[in-house]
Amino acid sequence: MELKNYLDKKSLTLILLGMVAAFAGLAVAGGGMAYADNAAFCSSCHSMQRVAATWQVSNHRQFTCGDCHLPHDNIVHKMYVKSQTGMHDTYHEFLRDYPDTIKLTANARAIVDSNCLRCHAYTVGNTPLAAGGQQCTKCHRGMIHNQIVVKEEVRVE
């Protein structure tokens, strides 16, 4: 078989259409992933509204939910954790059985602590925290979501 048999007009059109479809698919997937990391998406669930409100008045409001709550070692791990926690959150949101105070699992706490150390590496560089294995959230657990109590607006009609 010769190369020119594969390079006729019909084949080139199909290849080009395939490339355009792949590019569009990647763009949609990337945009969806970026949207799913932001607070507007995360706080769309009733159980996360208070969490999002306390984050919004914190010193870390410039970061997305995914910046703190998802691993950043590689994209496969990030997507695995995102899908796992997303299914968990959707399940409990559907059942409406979230507790008033949402607590991190041991795995989620390890991810958050790792991200604290990733961003604050310079700050903790000369402390025992730099060696790893420490829990930032042990002392700073209320830093972002629990420090400021957000009162719900009461409407009188």
FIZA-588414 format. One record per residue: residue in one letter; x, y, z of N, C-alpha, C in turn; residue number from 1. Coordinates in nm, 4 decimals. Layout:
residues N
<"A", <X, Y, Z>, <X, Y, Z>, <X, Y, Z>, NUM>
...
end
This chain:
residues 157
<"M", <0.0836, -0.1181, 0.0000>, <0.0000, 0.0000, 0.0000>, <0.0878, 0.1241, 0.0000>, 1>
<"E", <0.0490, 0.2165, -0.0789>, <0.1259, 0.3387, -0.0895>, <0.0617, 0.4485, -0.0053>, 2>
<"L", <0.1435, 0.5441, 0.0328>, <0.0982, 0.6554, 0.1148>, <-0.0066, 0.7394, 0.0436>, 3>
<"K", <0.0045, 0.7522, -0.0867>, <-0.0902, 0.8362, -0.1600>, <-0.2324, 0.7803, -0.1561>, 4>
<"N", <-0.2467, 0.6489, -0.1315>, <-0.3803, 0.5903, -0.1175>, <-0.4521, 0.6436, 0.0066>, 5>
<"Y", <-0.3762, 0.6800, 0.1073>, <-0.4336, 0.7300, 0.2316>, <-0.4515, 0.8815, 0.2313>, 6>
<"L", <-0.3945, 0.9480, 0.1367>, <-0.3974, 1.0931, 0.1345>, <-0.4918, 1.1496, 0.0288>, 7>
<"D", <-0.5959, 1.0773, -0.0035>, <-0.6929, 1.1343, -0.0952>, <-0.7779, 1.2384, -0.0218>, 8>
<"K", <-0.8584, 1.3113, -0.0925>, <-0.9342, 1.4230, -0.0356>, <-1.0284, 1.3774, 0.0761>, 9>
<"K", <-1.0930, 1.2645, 0.0562>, <-1.1881, 1.2132, 0.1562>, <-1.1160, 1.1770, 0.2871>, 10>
<"S", <-1.0013, 1.1139, 0.2765>, <-0.9246, 1.0751, 0.3958>, <-0.8749, 1.1977, 0.4712>, 11>
<"L", <-0.8241, 1.2948, 0.3980>, <-0.7754, 1.4169, 0.4627>, <-0.8881, 1.4921, 0.5331>, 12>
<"T", <-1.0065, 1.4928, 0.4714>, <-1.1223, 1.5572, 0.5336>, <-1.1591, 1.4874, 0.6639>, 13>
<"L", <-1.1598, 1.3542, 0.6631>, <-1.1917, 1.2790, 0.7849>, <-1.0871, 1.3013, 0.8943>, 14>
<"I", <-0.9614, 1.3052, 0.8558>, <-0.8541, 1.3309, 0.9532>, <-0.8714, 1.4694, 1.0142>, 15>
<"L", <-0.8975, 1.5682, 0.9313>, <-0.9166, 1.7053, 0.9789>, <-1.0378, 1.7144, 1.0710>, 16>
<"L", <-1.1478, 1.6526, 1.0338>, <-1.2668, 1.6522, 1.1191>, <-1.2390, 1.5830, 1.2526>, 17>
<"G", <-1.1639, 1.4756, 1.2493>, <-1.1266, 1.4063, 1.3726>, <-1.0418, 1.4944, 1.4637>, 18>
<"M", <-0.9493, 1.5681, 1.4030>, <-0.8648, 1.6581, 1.4823>, <-0.9471, 1.7719, 1.5430>, 19>
<"V", <-1.0397, 1.8269, 1.4668>, <-1.1268, 1.9340, 1.5174>, <-1.2144, 1.8804, 1.6308>, 20>
<"A", <-1.2707, 1.7614, 1.6140>, <-1.3547, 1.7013, 1.7182>, <-1.2731, 1.6737, 1.8447>, 21>
<"A", <-1.1499, 1.6251, 1.8291>, <-1.0643, 1.5989, 1.9454>, <-1.0313, 1.7294, 2.0178>, 22>
<"F", <-0.9980, 1.8335, 1.9427>, <-0.9674, 1.9629, 2.0031>, <-1.0887, 2.0183, 2.0773>, 23>
<"A", <-1.2072, 2.0101, 2.0153>, <-1.3296, 2.0585, 2.0800>, <-1.3588, 1.9790, 2.2072>, 24>
<"G", <-1.3398, 1.8474, 2.2006>, <-1.3615, 1.7635, 2.3189>, <-1.2679, 1.7992, 2.4327>, 25>
<"L", <-1.1408, 1.8216, 2.4002>, <-1.0445, 1.8613, 2.5028>, <-1.0787, 1.9981, 2.5617>, 26>
<"A", <-1.1222, 2.0910, 2.4770>, <-1.1596, 2.2244, 2.5243>, <-1.2795, 2.2173, 2.6183>, 27>
<"V", <-1.3799, 2.1392, 2.5833>, <-1.4985, 2.1240, 2.6677>, <-1.4611, 2.0552, 2.7994>, 28>
<"A", <-1.3803, 1.9503, 2.7930>, <-1.3386, 1.8795, 2.9144>, <-1.2558, 1.9705, 3.0045>, 29>
<"G", <-1.1635, 2.0462, 2.9469>, <-1.0808, 2.1383, 3.0256>, <-1.1627, 2.2491, 3.0880>, 30>
<"G", <-1.2565, 2.3037, 3.0113>, <-1.3444, 2.4082, 3.0651>, <-1.4334, 2.3548, 3.1756>, 31>
<"G", <-1.4855, 2.2350, 3.1566>, <-1.5687, 2.1729, 3.2602>, <-1.4905, 2.1451, 3.3867>, 32>
<"M", <-1.3667, 2.1009, 3.3703>, <-1.2826, 2.0734, 3.4872>, <-1.2502, 2.2026, 3.5621>, 33>
<"A", <-1.2208, 2.3090, 3.4880>, <-1.1923, 2.4376, 3.5517>, <-1.3158, 2.4898, 3.6246>, 34>
<"Y", <-1.4321, 2.4772, 3.5627>, <-1.5554, 2.5238, 3.6269>, <-1.5862, 2.4422, 3.7519>, 35>
<"A", <-1.5621, 2.3117, 3.7462>, <-1.5927, 2.2242, 3.8593>, <-1.4993, 2.2471, 3.9778>, 36>
<"D", <-1.3895, 2.3194, 3.9591>, <-1.2985, 2.3519, 4.0692>, <-1.3356, 2.4806, 4.1415>, 37>
<"N", <-1.4257, 2.5599, 4.0852>, <-1.4506, 2.6906, 4.1463>, <-1.5638, 2.6874, 4.2480>, 38>
<"A", <-1.5701, 2.7905, 4.3276>, <-1.6660, 2.7964, 4.4377>, <-1.8104, 2.8055, 4.3905>, 39>
<"A", <-1.8351, 2.8656, 4.2745>, <-1.9725, 2.8745, 4.2244>, <-2.0306, 2.7351, 4.2029>, 40>
<"F", <-1.9497, 2.6451, 4.1510>, <-1.9940, 2.5073, 4.1296>, <-2.0087, 2.4356, 4.2642>, 41>
<"C", <-1.9054, 2.4447, 4.3461>, <-1.9061, 2.3716, 4.4732>, <-2.0182, 2.4187, 4.5661>, 42>
<"S", <-2.0451, 2.5484, 4.5683>, <-2.1474, 2.6006, 4.6598>, <-2.2878, 2.5887, 4.6035>, 43>
<"S", <-2.3034, 2.5318, 4.4855>, <-2.4376, 2.5147, 4.4299>, <-2.5167, 2.4094, 4.5079>, 44>
<"C", <-2.4471, 2.3276, 4.5841>, <-2.5144, 2.2306, 4.6704>, <-2.5489, 2.2975, 4.8034>, 45>
<"H", <-2.6653, 2.2670, 4.8552>, <-2.7131, 2.3265, 4.9793>, <-2.6143, 2.3057, 5.0941>, 46>
<"S", <-2.5595, 2.1855, 5.1042>, <-2.4721, 2.1529, 5.2167>, <-2.3406, 2.2297, 5.2144>, 47>
<"M", <-2.3013, 2.2838, 5.1001>, <-2.1737, 2.3550, 5.0888>, <-2.1892, 2.5072, 5.0952>, 48>
<"Q", <-2.3106, 2.5578, 5.1086>, <-2.3307, 2.7024, 5.1059>, <-2.2639, 2.7728, 5.2236>, 49>
<"R", <-2.2756, 2.7184, 5.3441>, <-2.2114, 2.7799, 5.4598>, <-2.0591, 2.7728, 5.4461>, 50>
<"V", <-2.0095, 2.6600, 5.3988>, <-1.8660, 2.6417, 5.3778>, <-1.8139, 2.7465, 5.2793>, 51>
<"A", <-1.8870, 2.7659, 5.1702>, <-1.8463, 2.8642, 5.0693>, <-1.8546, 3.0060, 5.1241>, 52>
<"A", <-1.9549, 3.0344, 5.2061>, <-1.9700, 3.1690, 5.2627>, <-1.8549, 3.2020, 5.3577>, 53>
<"T", <-1.8120, 3.1065, 5.4379>, <-1.7006, 3.1330, 5.5302>, <-1.5694, 3.1451, 5.4538>, 54>
<"W", <-1.5539, 3.0659, 5.3467>, <-1.4338, 3.0767, 5.2620>, <-1.4274, 3.2149, 5.1974>, 55>
<"Q", <-1.5423, 3.2668, 5.1551>, <-1.5467, 3.3935, 5.0829>, <-1.4985, 3.5114, 5.1676>, 56>
<"V", <-1.5086, 3.5019, 5.2981>, <-1.4619, 3.6110, 5.3845>, <-1.3276, 3.5783, 5.4496>, 57>
<"S", <-1.2633, 3.4719, 5.4033>, <-1.1336, 3.4315, 5.4589>, <-1.0190, 3.4953, 5.3810>, 58>
<"N", <-0.8984, 3.4769, 5.4314>, <-0.7786, 3.5271, 5.3641>, <-0.7380, 3.4414, 5.2443>, 59>
<"H", <-0.8072, 3.3314, 5.2216>, <-0.7745, 3.2415, 5.1110>, <-0.8794, 3.2446, 4.9997>, 60>
<"R", <-0.9610, 3.3463, 4.9958>, <-1.0709, 3.3528, 4.8991>, <-1.0247, 3.3618, 4.7535>, 61>
<"Q", <-0.8971, 3.3935, 4.7304>, <-0.8471, 3.4016, 4.5926>, <-0.8193, 3.2634, 4.5340>, 62>
<"F", <-0.8228, 3.1597, 4.6150>, <-0.7958, 3.0240, 4.5683>, <-0.9263, 2.9507, 4.5398>, 63>
<"T", <-0.9220, 2.8558, 4.4476>, <-1.0407, 2.7755, 4.4183>, <-1.0512, 2.6619, 4.5196>, 64>
<"C", <-1.1647, 2.5995, 4.5224>, <-1.1834, 2.4837, 4.6109>, <-1.0819, 2.3749, 4.5766>, 65>
<"G", <-1.0610, 2.3536, 4.4474>, <-0.9669, 2.2517, 4.4017>, <-0.8224, 2.2819, 4.4394>, 66>
<"D", <-0.7870, 2.4091, 4.4548>, <-0.6507, 2.4439, 4.4949>, <-0.6162, 2.3823, 4.6300>, 67>
<"C", <-0.7120, 2.3773, 4.7193>, <-0.6869, 2.3244, 4.8538>, <-0.7307, 2.1792, 4.8717>, 68>
<"H", <-0.8394, 2.1415, 4.8077>, <-0.9002, 2.0118, 4.8362>, <-0.8688, 1.9013, 4.7369>, 69>
<"L", <-0.7895, 1.9300, 4.6336>, <-0.7521, 1.8262, 4.5379>, <-0.6005, 1.8126, 4.5322>, 70>
<"P", <-0.5506, 1.6908, 4.5087>, <-0.4052, 1.6732, 4.4986>, <-0.3516, 1.7391, 4.3715>, 71>
<"H", <-0.2255, 1.7787, 4.3758>, <-0.1641, 1.8453, 4.2615>, <-0.0390, 1.7726, 4.2137>, 72>
<"D", <-0.0247, 1.6453, 4.2512>, <0.0941, 1.5707, 4.2095>, <0.0869, 1.5286, 4.0637>, 73>
<"N", <-0.0310, 1.4862, 4.0148>, <-0.0487, 1.4565, 3.8724>, <-0.1971, 1.4590, 3.8384>, 74>
<"I", <-0.2271, 1.4746, 3.7106>, <-0.3657, 1.4927, 3.6651>, <-0.4505, 1.3681, 3.6879>, 75>
<"V", <-0.3913, 1.2497, 3.6776>, <-0.4670, 1.1261, 3.6976>, <-0.5141, 1.1163, 3.8427>, 76>
<"H", <-0.4247, 1.1441, 3.9369>, <-0.4619, 1.1407, 4.0781>, <-0.5662, 1.2466, 4.1085>, 77>
<"K", <-0.5472, 1.3658, 4.0531>, <-0.6429, 1.4745, 4.0755>, <-0.7815, 1.4357, 4.0249>, 78>
<"M", <-0.7900, 1.3795, 3.9046>, <-0.9193, 1.3421, 3.8484>, <-0.9833, 1.2264, 3.9251>, 79>
<"Y", <-0.9009, 1.1339, 3.9730>, <-0.9533, 1.0221, 4.0524>, <-1.0171, 1.0745, 4.1811>, 80>
<"V", <-0.9450, 1.1600, 4.2531>, <-0.9961, 1.2148, 4.3794>, <-1.1178, 1.3026, 4.3531>, 81>
<"K", <-1.1128, 1.3830, 4.2462>, <-1.2258, 1.4709, 4.2120>, <-1.3508, 1.3886, 4.1848>, 82>
<"S", <-1.3378, 1.2812, 4.1076>, <-1.4550, 1.1990, 4.0775>, <-1.5031, 1.1243, 4.2013>, 83>
<"Q", <-1.4115, 1.0757, 4.2815>, <-1.4482, 1.0021, 4.4034>, <-1.5226, 1.0932, 4.5012>, 84>
<"T", <-1.4682, 1.2104, 4.5293>, <-1.5337, 1.3009, 4.6236>, <-1.6610, 1.3605, 4.5633>, 85>
<"G", <-1.6608, 1.3816, 4.4323>, <-1.7812, 1.4325, 4.3667>, <-1.8978, 1.3360, 4.3787>, 86>
<"M", <-1.8711, 1.2071, 4.3574>, <-1.9768, 1.1065, 4.3719>, <-2.0241, 1.0984, 4.5169>, 87>
<"H", <-1.9295, 1.1053, 4.6107>, <-1.9631, 1.1017, 4.7530>, <-2.0516, 1.2210, 4.7904>, 88>
<"D", <-2.0099, 1.3397, 4.7491>, <-2.0856, 1.4607, 4.7825>, <-2.2235, 1.4602, 4.7176>, 89>
<"T", <-2.2321, 1.4164, 4.5931>, <-2.3609, 1.4115, 4.5233>, <-2.4544, 1.3124, 4.5909>, 90>
<"Y", <-2.4019, 1.1977, 4.6305>, <-2.4816, 1.0961, 4.6998>, <-2.5419, 1.1523, 4.8284>, 91>
<"H", <-2.4579, 1.2161, 4.9110>, <-2.5067, 1.2686, 5.0386>, <-2.5925, 1.3934, 5.0202>, 92>
<"E", <-2.5672, 1.4713, 4.9181>, <-2.6526, 1.5865, 4.8888>, <-2.7911, 1.5389, 4.8472>, 93>
<"F", <-2.7958, 1.4351, 4.7658>, <-2.9230, 1.3793, 4.7219>, <-3.0027, 1.3262, 4.8407>, 94>
<"L", <-2.9361, 1.2582, 4.9323>, <-3.0038, 1.2029, 5.0498>, <-3.0306, 1.3072, 5.1577>, 95>
<"R", <-2.9665, 1.4236, 5.1444>, <-2.9780, 1.5323, 5.2434>, <-2.9382, 1.4851, 5.3830>, 96>
<"D", <-2.8316, 1.4067, 5.3895>, <-2.7885, 1.3550, 5.5193>, <-2.6513, 1.4070, 5.5629>, 97>
<"Y", <-2.6114, 1.5219, 5.5085>, <-2.4859, 1.5827, 5.5526>, <-2.5042, 1.6368, 5.6944>, 98>
<"P", <-2.4022, 1.6212, 5.7794>, <-2.4118, 1.6811, 5.9124>, <-2.3986, 1.8330, 5.9027>, 99>
<"D", <-2.4365, 1.9037, 6.0084>, <-2.4246, 2.0501, 6.0092>, <-2.2803, 2.0934, 5.9913>, 100>
<"T", <-2.1885, 2.0204, 6.0528>, <-2.0467, 2.0496, 6.0385>, <-1.9829, 1.9381, 5.9570>, 101>
<"I", <-1.9362, 1.9720, 5.8385>, <-1.8744, 1.8734, 5.7509>, <-1.7290, 1.8569, 5.7931>, 102>
<"K", <-1.6855, 1.7327, 5.8110>, <-1.5489, 1.7050, 5.8542>, <-1.4718, 1.6358, 5.7424>, 103>
<"L", <-1.3422, 1.6632, 5.7384>, <-1.2551, 1.5991, 5.6397>, <-1.2267, 1.4551, 5.6788>, 104>
<"T", <-1.2200, 1.3679, 5.5792>, <-1.1737, 1.2319, 5.6036>, <-1.0224, 1.2368, 5.6240>, 105>
<"A", <-0.9630, 1.1279, 5.6653>, <-0.8175, 1.1241, 5.6847>, <-0.7448, 1.1504, 5.5526>, 106>
<"N", <-0.7949, 1.0936, 5.4445>, <-0.7335, 1.1146, 5.3131>, <-0.7476, 1.2607, 5.2696>, 107>
<"A", <-0.8651, 1.3176, 5.2873>, <-0.8875, 1.4581, 5.2503>, <-0.8001, 1.5509, 5.3340>, 108>
<"R", <-0.7835, 1.5187, 5.4618>, <-0.6983, 1.6001, 5.5499>, <-0.5529, 1.5946, 5.5032>, 109>
<"A", <-0.5080, 1.4777, 5.4602>, <-0.3706, 1.4642, 5.4099>, <-0.3513, 1.5481, 5.2840>, 110>
<"I", <-0.4512, 1.5520, 5.1971>, <-0.4432, 1.6332, 5.0748>, <-0.4394, 1.7811, 5.1106>, 111>
<"V", <-0.5268, 1.8241, 5.1996>, <-0.5296, 1.9654, 5.2405>, <-0.3968, 2.0037, 5.3055>, 112>
<"D", <-0.3473, 1.9205, 5.3966>, <-0.2191, 1.9492, 5.4624>, <-0.1054, 1.9573, 5.3613>, 113>
<"S", <-0.1058, 1.8674, 5.2642>, <-0.0034, 1.8699, 5.1597>, <-0.0097, 2.0003, 5.0800>, 114>
<"N", <-0.1309, 2.0448, 5.0510>, <-0.1467, 2.1704, 4.9770>, <-0.1089, 2.2917, 5.0617>, 115>
<"C", <-0.1337, 2.2864, 5.1913>, <-0.0882, 2.3952, 5.2794>, <0.0644, 2.4060, 5.2715>, 116>
<"L", <0.1305, 2.2923, 5.2838>, <0.2773, 2.2916, 5.2800>, <0.3303, 2.3288, 5.1421>, 117>
<"R", <0.2573, 2.2936, 5.0374>, <0.2991, 2.3295, 4.9018>, <0.2989, 2.4814, 4.8854>, 118>
<"C", <0.1948, 2.5470, 4.9313>, <0.1854, 2.6924, 4.9156>, <0.2693, 2.7686, 5.0176>, 119>
<"H", <0.2801, 2.7146, 5.1366>, <0.3495, 2.7852, 5.2449>, <0.4878, 2.7258, 5.2744>, 120>
<"A", <0.5494, 2.6663, 5.1748>, <0.6803, 2.6012, 5.1930>, <0.7850, 2.6987, 5.2471>, 121>
<"Y", <0.7871, 2.8185, 5.1967>, <0.8862, 2.9167, 5.2413>, <0.8629, 2.9554, 5.3880>, 122>
<"T", <0.7357, 2.9711, 5.4245>, <0.7001, 3.0110, 5.5612>, <0.7386, 2.9054, 5.6635>, 123>
<"V", <0.7191, 2.7798, 5.6301>, <0.7467, 2.6720, 5.7255>, <0.8825, 2.6070, 5.7034>, 124>
<"G", <0.9636, 2.6641, 5.6155>, <1.0918, 2.6046, 5.5786>, <1.1853, 2.5760, 5.6941>, 125>
<"N", <1.1856, 2.6582, 5.7969>, <1.2754, 2.6394, 5.9117>, <1.2016, 2.5921, 6.0352>, 126>
<"T", <1.0918, 2.5243, 6.0161>, <1.0136, 2.4732, 6.1292>, <1.0011, 2.3219, 6.1171>, 127>
<"P", <0.9550, 2.2553, 6.2220>, <0.9345, 2.1095, 6.2147>, <0.8328, 2.0684, 6.1076>, 128>
<"L", <0.7462, 2.1604, 6.0654>, <0.6481, 2.1285, 5.9617>, <0.7142, 2.0936, 5.8288>, 129>
<"A", <0.8311, 2.1501, 5.8024>, <0.8994, 2.1274, 5.6749>, <0.9389, 1.9816, 5.6560>, 130>
<"A", <0.9566, 1.9081, 5.7632>, <0.9956, 1.7673, 5.7542>, <0.8806, 1.6805, 5.7047>, 131>
<"G", <0.7592, 1.7338, 5.7076>, <0.6428, 1.6575, 5.6630>, <0.5844, 1.5744, 5.7749>, 132>
<"G", <0.4713, 1.5154, 5.7484>, <0.4049, 1.4320, 5.8473>, <0.3290, 1.5105, 5.9520>, 133>
<"Q", <0.3331, 1.6422, 5.9423>, <0.2620, 1.7259, 6.0379>, <0.1233, 1.7585, 5.9848>, 134>
<"Q", <0.0336, 1.7895, 6.0743>, <-0.1014, 1.8256, 6.0340>, <-0.1229, 1.9749, 6.0538>, 135>
<"C", <-0.1231, 2.0478, 5.9449>, <-0.1478, 2.1922, 5.9508>, <-0.2861, 2.2192, 6.0087>, 136>
<"T", <-0.3817, 2.1341, 5.9687>, <-0.5201, 2.1549, 6.0094>, <-0.5451, 2.1221, 6.1562>, 137>
<"K", <-0.4483, 2.0613, 6.2214>, <-0.4651, 2.0313, 6.3632>, <-0.4738, 2.1608, 6.4431>, 138>
<"C", <-0.3894, 2.2569, 6.4077>, <-0.3909, 2.3859, 6.4775>, <-0.4701, 2.4920, 6.4013>, 139>
<"H", <-0.4731, 2.4808, 6.2717>, <-0.5353, 2.5842, 6.1887>, <-0.6664, 2.5376, 6.1262>, 140>
<"R", <-0.7380, 2.4488, 6.1919>, <-0.8575, 2.3899, 6.1310>, <-0.9685, 2.4914, 6.1053>, 141>
<"G", <-0.9737, 2.5974, 6.1831>, <-1.0780, 2.6973, 6.1635>, <-1.0353, 2.8145, 6.0781>, 142>
<"M", <-0.9161, 2.8067, 6.0224>, <-0.8591, 2.9193, 5.9482>, <-0.9465, 2.9631, 5.8314>, 143>
<"I", <-1.0015, 2.8713, 5.7580>, <-1.0731, 2.9063, 5.6360>, <-1.2246, 2.8955, 5.6513>, 144>
<"H", <-1.2729, 2.7843, 5.7002>, <-1.4171, 2.7606, 5.6963>, <-1.4920, 2.7779, 5.8281>, 145>
<"N", <-1.4249, 2.7811, 5.9390>, <-1.4994, 2.7852, 6.0646>, <-1.4691, 2.9059, 6.1519>, 146>
<"Q", <-1.3746, 2.9868, 6.1140>, <-1.3337, 3.0970, 6.1988>, <-1.4410, 3.2043, 6.2089>, 147>
<"I", <-1.5053, 3.2342, 6.0994>, <-1.6033, 3.3412, 6.0967>, <-1.7410, 3.2791, 6.0822>, 148>
<"V", <-1.8283, 3.3098, 6.1734>, <-1.9630, 3.2559, 6.1671>, <-2.0457, 3.3461, 6.0763>, 149>
<"V", <-2.1039, 3.2867, 5.9762>, <-2.1879, 3.3615, 5.8834>, <-2.3327, 3.3375, 5.9228>, 150>
<"K", <-2.4008, 3.4460, 5.9573>, <-2.5409, 3.4345, 5.9967>, <-2.6278, 3.4399, 5.8722>, 151>
<"E", <-2.7271, 3.3522, 5.8714>, <-2.8193, 3.3532, 5.7580>, <-2.9098, 3.4732, 5.7691>, 152>
<"E", <-2.9416, 3.5294, 5.6554>, <-3.0299, 3.6441, 5.6516>, <-3.1707, 3.5971, 5.6809>, 153>
<"V", <-3.2329, 3.6610, 5.7775>, <-3.3692, 3.6240, 5.8139>, <-3.4637, 3.7253, 5.7498>, 154>
<"R", <-3.5563, 3.6745, 5.6723>, <-3.6515, 3.7624, 5.6040>, <-3.7835, 3.7594, 5.6767>, 155>
<"V", <-3.8324, 3.8749, 5.7100>, <-3.9625, 3.8861, 5.7757>, <-4.0617, 3.9394, 5.6731>, 156>
<"E", <-4.1670, 3.8649, 5.6543>, <-4.2660, 3.9075, 5.5539>, <-4.3965, 3.9400, 5.6200>, 157>
end
